Structure formats: C-alpha cells, structure tokens
Amino acid sequence: MPIIAPCTFREPAKTYFLDPAELEILAGARVVAETTRGLELGVAKFAARPVEDDKIVSPFRKILRLATPDDIEQDKINRELEIEALNIVRDQINFFELPMKPIKVEIMLDRSKMYLFYESEDR
C-alpha cells in the first residue's frame, strides 16, 4: 500500500493525497509541493498513512520538502502582493469599463504564475 499525506492548499480547498517520499509528515505540518498549478505551500491535514491503491488519483504528486521559514515568509509576502494586484486589476477593469468583477488573485510560491479569478455574465 502506498503512503499518502492528505494536504490542502489555500482555504477553502480540496484535500489532495500527496506522496511524502522519505519525509515524516505530521498533522499540521507546512509543506511545499509541486501541484498542477505550480509550486504551492500547503498544510498536512493528517499524518502520512497507508491507503489502498484504488484511493490514489493520478497524477500522484510528491511533497518536495517541509516548508522552511523562508517559504513561509515568501508566502506571506505573496499574499500581500495579491491584495495589491487585485487593486490594480480593479482599477484597470474600471478604466477600460470591462463587464467583469474580479474576485481574487493567487500567486504561486515561486512567483512563476499568478491566477486571476473573476465573474462575468458573458463568460
């Protein structure tokens, strides 16, 4: 049976089963993992434990490392930057009179990607 570590990224969020590799992952541990969206900081919901093979959903991604103080600080800086970016997006939407409402911005831990979530009646 494979060993998994159930983790969440951002709240409210779905729980993902990740491969802890050789790391000892306990409940509440801050972890860094490569997700489908990019490098993210997450939290282990429970300690790593074995599960049945049929419970694993592909791709079965690995936890890269336990989060360092630098990772946690970078995430804090990114979240502050997300607020600034959302304000800039709002200003641009108003300036160009676009028919959309920005909801939130998310910046990945390594700043390789920024996601903008919005609502629009036309889309």
TORKOL-4160 file (C-alpha; in steps of 0.2 Angstrom, whole numbers, padded with zeros to 4 digits, m for minus):
123
<pt num="1" X="0000" Y="0000" Z="0000"/>
<pt num="2" X="0006" Y="0017" Z="m0004"/>
<pt num="3" X="0009" Y="0030" Z="0009"/>
<pt num="4" X="0000" Y="0047" Z="0007"/>
<pt num="5" X="m0001" Y="0063" Z="0016"/>
<pt num="6" X="m0018" Y="0072" Z="0014"/>
<pt num="7" X="m0014" Y="0091" Z="0011"/>
<pt num="8" X="m0024" Y="0107" Z="0007"/>
<pt num="9" X="m0018" Y="0122" Z="m0002"/>
<pt num="10" X="m0027" Y="0138" Z="0001"/>
<pt num="11" X="m0044" Y="0138" Z="0010"/>
<pt num="12" X="m0057" Y="0133" Z="0007"/>
<pt num="13" X="m0049" Y="0119" Z="m0003"/>
<pt num="14" X="m0050" Y="0101" Z="m0009"/>
<pt num="15" X="m0039" Y="0089" Z="0000"/>
<pt num="16" X="m0025" Y="0081" Z="m0011"/>
<pt num="17" X="m0016" Y="0065" Z="m0007"/>
<pt num="18" X="0002" Y="0068" Z="m0009"/>
<pt num="19" X="0017" Y="0056" Z="m0009"/>
<pt num="20" X="0028" Y="0061" Z="0007"/>
<pt num="21" X="0043" Y="0052" Z="m0001"/>
<pt num="22" X="0055" Y="0049" Z="0014"/>
<pt num="23" X="0048" Y="0064" Z="0024"/>
<pt num="24" X="0040" Y="0062" Z="0041"/>
<pt num="25" X="0024" Y="0072" Z="0039"/>
<pt num="26" X="0013" Y="0075" Z="0054"/>
<pt num="27" X="m0004" Y="0084" Z="0055"/>
<pt num="28" X="m0002" Y="0102" Z="0053"/>
<pt num="29" X="0015" Y="0102" Z="0045"/>
<pt num="30" X="0018" Y="0115" Z="0032"/>
<pt num="31" X="0024" Y="0108" Z="0016"/>
<pt num="32" X="0030" Y="0113" Z="m0001"/>
<pt num="33" X="0023" Y="0103" Z="m0016"/>
<pt num="34" X="0023" Y="0105" Z="m0035"/>
<pt num="35" X="0004" Y="0105" Z="m0039"/>
<pt num="36" X="m0004" Y="0106" Z="m0056"/>
<pt num="37" X="m0005" Y="0125" Z="m0053"/>
<pt num="38" X="0013" Y="0127" Z="m0048"/>
<pt num="39" X="0024" Y="0127" Z="m0033"/>
<pt num="40" X="0012" Y="0129" Z="m0018"/>
<pt num="41" X="0013" Y="0130" Z="0001"/>
<pt num="42" X="0001" Y="0118" Z="0010"/>
<pt num="43" X="m0004" Y="0111" Z="0026"/>
<pt num="44" X="m0005" Y="0092" Z="0030"/>
<pt num="45" X="m0022" Y="0088" Z="0037"/>
<pt num="46" X="m0017" Y="0072" Z="0045"/>
<pt num="47" X="m0001" Y="0062" Z="0047"/>
<pt num="48" X="0005" Y="0052" Z="0032"/>
<pt num="49" X="m0003" Y="0035" Z="0032"/>
<pt num="50" X="m0005" Y="0020" Z="0021"/>
<pt num="51" X="m0020" Y="0019" Z="0009"/>
<pt num="52" X="m0027" Y="0007" Z="m0003"/>
<pt num="53" X="m0021" Y="0008" Z="m0021"/>
<pt num="54" X="m0038" Y="0012" Z="m0028"/>
<pt num="55" X="m0039" Y="0028" Z="m0017"/>
<pt num="56" X="m0024" Y="0036" Z="m0027"/>
<pt num="57" X="m0029" Y="0048" Z="m0041"/>
<pt num="58" X="m0016" Y="0051" Z="m0054"/>
<pt num="59" X="m0005" Y="0061" Z="m0055"/>
<pt num="60" X="0001" Y="0056" Z="m0038"/>
<pt num="61" X="0012" Y="0071" Z="m0034"/>
<pt num="62" X="0026" Y="0072" Z="m0021"/>
<pt num="63" X="0029" Y="0083" Z="m0007"/>
<pt num="64" X="0046" Y="0092" Z="m0011"/>
<pt num="65" X="0050" Y="0097" Z="0007"/>
<pt num="66" X="0044" Y="0103" Z="0023"/>
<pt num="67" X="0042" Y="0122" Z="0022"/>
<pt num="68" X="0056" Y="0132" Z="0028"/>
<pt num="69" X="0054" Y="0149" Z="0037"/>
<pt num="70" X="0059" Y="0157" Z="0020"/>
<pt num="71" X="0045" Y="0148" Z="0012"/>
<pt num="72" X="0033" Y="0154" Z="0025"/>
<pt num="73" X="0039" Y="0172" Z="0023"/>
<pt num="74" X="0038" Y="0171" Z="0004"/>
<pt num="75" X="0020" Y="0165" Z="0005"/>
<pt num="76" X="0016" Y="0180" Z="0017"/>
<pt num="77" X="0024" Y="0192" Z="0005"/>
<pt num="78" X="0015" Y="0184" Z="m0010"/>
<pt num="79" X="m0002" Y="0186" Z="m0001"/>
<pt num="80" X="0001" Y="0204" Z="0002"/>
<pt num="81" X="0006" Y="0206" Z="m0016"/>
<pt num="82" X="m0010" Y="0198" Z="m0021"/>
<pt num="83" X="m0020" Y="0211" Z="m0012"/>
<pt num="84" X="m0010" Y="0225" Z="m0022"/>
<pt num="85" X="m0013" Y="0215" Z="m0038"/>
<pt num="86" X="m0031" Y="0214" Z="m0035"/>
<pt num="87" X="m0032" Y="0233" Z="m0033"/>
<pt num="88" X="m0023" Y="0236" Z="m0049"/>
<pt num="89" X="m0034" Y="0224" Z="m0058"/>
<pt num="90" X="m0050" Y="0233" Z="m0051"/>
<pt num="91" X="m0043" Y="0249" Z="m0057"/>
<pt num="92" X="m0039" Y="0243" Z="m0074"/>
<pt num="93" X="m0056" Y="0235" Z="m0076"/>
<pt num="94" X="m0065" Y="0251" Z="m0071"/>
<pt num="95" X="m0053" Y="0261" Z="m0083"/>
<pt num="96" X="m0057" Y="0250" Z="m0098"/>
<pt num="97" X="m0076" Y="0248" Z="m0092"/>
<pt num="98" X="m0075" Y="0229" Z="m0094"/>
<pt num="99" X="m0090" Y="0219" Z="m0090"/>
<pt num="100" X="m0082" Y="0209" Z="m0076"/>
<pt num="101" X="m0080" Y="0208" Z="m0057"/>
<pt num="102" X="m0063" Y="0202" Z="m0050"/>
<pt num="103" X="m0064" Y="0190" Z="m0036"/>
<pt num="104" X="m0046" Y="0186" Z="m0031"/>
<pt num="105" X="m0028" Y="0184" Z="m0036"/>
<pt num="106" X="m0017" Y="0170" Z="m0031"/>
<pt num="107" X="0002" Y="0170" Z="m0033"/>
<pt num="108" X="0011" Y="0154" Z="m0033"/>
<pt num="109" X="0025" Y="0152" Z="m0020"/>
<pt num="110" X="0039" Y="0154" Z="m0033"/>
<pt num="111" X="0030" Y="0168" Z="m0042"/>
<pt num="112" X="0030" Y="0158" Z="m0058"/>
<pt num="113" X="0012" Y="0160" Z="m0060"/>
<pt num="114" X="m0002" Y="0172" Z="m0055"/>
<pt num="115" X="m0020" Y="0167" Z="m0056"/>
<pt num="116" X="m0034" Y="0180" Z="m0058"/>
<pt num="117" X="m0052" Y="0174" Z="m0053"/>
<pt num="118" X="m0067" Y="0184" Z="m0059"/>
<pt num="119" X="m0085" Y="0184" Z="m0063"/>
<pt num="120" X="m0093" Y="0190" Z="m0079"/>
<pt num="121" X="m0111" Y="0187" Z="m0086"/>
<pt num="122" X="m0103" Y="0185" Z="m0104"/>
<pt num="123" X="m0092" Y="0171" Z="m0099"/>
